[in-house]
């Protein structure tokens, strides 16, 4: 939870983020990829989403619910999270993988993401989360800086600025899945916006019984 050439991010917060052909998108640290042709987006071949329940989109910015026992919140734990583009008009087509990540939501309301982007370009980033209602949460994920993926997989890319990913998620009744929406805003090193991507996010809980093959 990215833009091509000089310009993505899973997915900027892919963080969210993610890899497109020349530069990944939502991954931790995104690069500018605004005017790329469809052929320039590199698919990441994420596993199919496993959530089988419907969730509405909830706008960010509504009042959050203070919660004094975050350790007991069912969202706390480790998750396999997929960010997928949807509704971007001239941006990445619907269904484009933005990031394929492992995410830990801690009891102190912080978050750590291991993005699917190339490690040499920066694939770890952090965020915070808050409960907004029954089974509903928001995540504010910020990648402070990294490199684009112009030289991947052989070399290190060019410096890029912060990326911010905001998620609104709904946890399934059994606590094993979540679904929701995300927005990703990538910036250059001067703080100028280089990409704005929206889409859907899904998560599957990682447990003691999870095998690597379950994540591929």
C-alpha positions as CSV (number, residue, x, y, z in Angstrom):
1,X,0.0,0.0,0.0
2,X,3.3,3.9,-8.0
3,X,4.0,6.2,-10.9
4,X,6.4,5.6,-13.8
5,X,9.6,7.1,-15.2
6,X,10.2,10.4,-13.5
7,X,6.8,10.3,-12.0
8,X,4.3,5.4,-8.4
9,X,3.8,4.3,-5.3
10,X,1.2,0.1,-3.2
11,X,0.7,2.5,-1.6
12,X,2.7,7.3,-0.2
13,X,1.3,5.9,2.2
14,X,2.0,2.0,-0.8
15,X,2.2,2.4,0.3
16,X,0.6,1.6,0.0
17,X,3.1,0.9,-1.6
18,X,3.4,-0.6,-4.9
19,X,5.0,-1.4,-8.0
20,X,4.1,-0.3,-11.5
21,X,6.3,-1.1,-14.4
22,X,9.0,1.5,-14.1
23,X,8.1,2.8,-10.7
24,X,5.9,1.0,-8.2
25,X,2.8,2.8,-6.7
26,X,1.4,2.5,-3.3
27,X,4.4,0.9,-1.8
28,X,6.3,2.4,1.0
29,X,7.8,5.3,-0.8
30,X,6.2,6.1,-4.1
31,X,7.4,7.8,-7.2
32,X,5.5,10.0,-9.6
33,X,3.6,8.1,-12.3
34,X,0.7,10.3,-13.3
35,X,0.6,10.3,-17.1
36,X,1.6,6.7,-17.7
37,X,0.0,4.7,-20.5
38,X,-1.8,1.5,-19.4
39,X,1.1,-0.6,-20.7
40,X,3.4,1.1,-18.2
41,X,1.7,-0.3,-15.1
42,X,3.5,-3.4,-13.8
43,X,1.1,-5.9,-12.2
44,X,2.3,-7.5,-9.0
45,X,0.2,-10.7,-9.2
46,X,-1.3,-10.5,-5.7
47,X,-3.3,-13.3,-4.3
48,X,-7.1,-13.1,-4.7
49,X,-8.9,-11.3,-2.0
50,X,-10.3,-13.7,0.6
51,X,-12.9,-11.4,2.2
52,X,-16.4,-12.5,1.4
53,X,-18.5,-9.8,3.1
54,X,-19.7,-6.4,1.8
55,X,-18.4,-3.1,3.2
56,X,-19.5,0.4,2.5
57,X,-17.0,3.2,1.9
58,X,-16.7,5.5,4.9
59,X,-15.2,9.0,4.4
60,X,-12.1,10.0,6.3
61,X,-12.4,12.9,8.7
62,X,-15.4,11.8,10.7
63,X,-15.2,11.7,14.5
64,X,-13.2,8.8,15.9
65,X,-14.2,6.8,18.9
66,X,-11.6,7.0,21.8
67,X,-10.8,3.5,23.0
68,X,-8.8,2.8,26.2
69,X,-8.2,-0.9,25.6
70,X,-6.6,-1.0,22.2
71,X,-4.8,-4.2,23.2
72,X,-8.1,-5.9,23.2
73,X,-9.2,-4.6,19.8
74,X,-9.7,-7.4,17.3
75,X,-7.9,-5.5,14.6
76,X,-4.6,-5.8,16.5
77,X,-2.3,-8.3,14.9
78,X,-0.5,-9.2,11.7
79,X,-2.2,-8.9,8.3
80,X,-1.6,-9.8,4.6
81,X,-2.9,-6.6,2.9
82,X,-3.6,-6.0,-0.8
83,X,-4.1,-2.5,-2.3
84,X,-5.9,-2.5,-5.6
85,X,-6.7,0.6,-7.8
86,X,-10.3,1.4,-8.5
87,X,-12.0,4.6,-9.8
88,X,-9.0,6.5,-11.0
89,X,-10.1,7.7,-14.4
90,X,-6.9,8.4,-16.3
91,X,-4.7,6.8,-13.6
92,X,-4.1,3.1,-13.1
93,X,-6.9,1.0,-14.4
94,X,-9.3,-0.7,-12.1
95,X,-7.8,-3.9,-10.8
96,X,-4.2,-2.7,-11.0
97,X,-2.2,-4.0,-7.9
98,X,-0.8,-1.1,-6.0
99,X,0.8,-3.1,-3.1
100,X,1.1,-6.5,-1.6
101,X,2.2,-6.1,1.9
102,X,2.6,-7.5,5.4
103,X,1.2,-5.1,8.1
104,X,1.2,-5.2,11.9
105,X,-1.3,-3.2,13.8
106,X,-0.1,-2.8,17.4
107,X,-2.0,-2.4,20.6
108,X,-0.6,1.1,21.1
109,X,-2.4,2.2,17.8
110,X,0.8,2.3,15.7
111,X,1.3,0.4,12.5
112,X,4.3,-1.1,10.6
113,X,4.2,-2.1,7.0
114,X,6.6,-4.4,5.1
115,X,5.8,-3.4,1.5
116,X,6.1,-5.5,-1.6
117,X,8.4,-3.0,-3.3
118,X,12.1,-3.6,-3.8
119,X,13.9,-3.6,-0.4
120,X,16.9,-1.5,-1.7
121,X,14.5,1.3,-2.5
122,X,12.8,1.3,1.0
123,X,10.1,-1.2,1.8
124,X,9.3,-0.4,5.5
125,X,7.0,2.4,6.6
126,X,4.8,3.3,9.5
127,X,1.5,4.7,10.5
128,X,-1.2,5.1,13.2
129,X,-4.7,3.7,13.5
130,X,-7.9,4.6,15.4
131,X,-11.2,3.0,16.0
132,X,-14.2,4.9,14.5
133,X,-17.1,2.7,15.4
134,X,-18.0,-1.0,15.9
135,X,-15.6,-3.0,13.7
136,X,-14.6,0.2,11.9
137,X,-11.1,1.7,11.8
138,X,-9.0,4.3,10.0
139,X,-5.3,4.1,9.3
140,X,-3.0,7.1,8.5
141,X,0.1,5.6,7.0
142,X,3.1,7.8,6.1
143,X,6.2,6.9,4.1
144,X,8.8,9.6,5.0
145,X,11.1,9.0,2.0
146,X,12.6,6.4,-0.2
147,X,13.6,5.8,-3.8
148,X,11.6,5.2,-7.0
149,X,12.0,1.8,-8.7
150,X,13.4,3.1,-12.0
151,X,16.5,0.9,-11.6
152,X,14.8,-2.2,-10.1
153,X,15.6,-4.9,-9.6
154,X,19.3,-4.4,-10.2
155,X,20.0,-1.0,-8.7
156,X,18.8,1.7,-6.3
157,X,16.3,4.2,-7.7
158,X,16.1,8.0,-7.5
159,X,15.1,9.8,-4.3
160,X,11.4,10.6,-3.8
161,X,9.5,12.4,-1.2
162,X,6.8,11.3,1.4
163,X,3.8,9.3,0.5
164,X,0.6,9.2,2.6
165,X,-1.9,6.4,2.5
166,X,-5.2,6.8,4.3
167,X,-7.4,3.7,4.8
168,X,-10.9,3.2,6.0
169,X,-11.5,-0.4,6.9
170,X,-14.3,-2.7,8.2
171,X,-13.4,-5.8,10.1
172,X,-15.3,-9.1,9.4
173,X,-17.4,-10.6,12.3
174,X,-14.9,-13.4,12.8
175,X,-12.0,-10.9,12.9
176,X,-10.1,-12.8,10.2
177,X,-10.5,-10.4,7.3
178,X,-11.1,-6.7,6.6
179,X,-12.1,-4.7,3.6
180,X,-12.2,-1.0,2.8
181,X,-11.0,1.9,0.7
182,X,-7.7,3.8,0.5
183,X,-6.3,7.0,-0.9
184,X,-2.7,7.4,-1.8
185,X,-0.9,10.8,-2.2
186,X,2.7,10.7,-3.4
187,X,5.0,13.7,-3.3
188,X,8.4,14.7,-4.7
189,X,11.3,15.7,-2.5
190,X,10.0,19.3,-2.4
191,X,6.6,18.2,-1.2
192,X,4.8,18.7,-4.5
193,X,2.0,16.2,-5.2
194,X,3.0,13.8,-7.9
195,X,0.2,11.2,-7.8
196,X,-3.2,10.7,-6.3
197,X,-4.6,7.1,-6.4
198,X,-7.7,5.6,-4.9
199,X,-8.8,2.0,-4.6
200,X,-9.9,-0.9,-2.4
201,X,-7.9,-2.6,0.4
202,X,-8.4,-6.1,1.7
203,X,-6.7,-7.8,4.6
204,X,-6.3,-11.4,5.8
205,X,-5.1,-12.2,9.3
206,X,-1.7,-13.9,9.6
207,X,-1.8,-16.6,12.2
208,X,0.5,-19.3,13.7
209,X,-0.9,-21.7,11.0
210,X,-0.2,-19.3,8.0
211,X,2.2,-20.7,5.5
212,X,4.2,-18.7,2.9
213,X,2.2,-20.4,0.2
214,X,-0.9,-18.8,1.7
215,X,0.5,-15.4,1.0
216,X,1.6,-15.9,-2.6
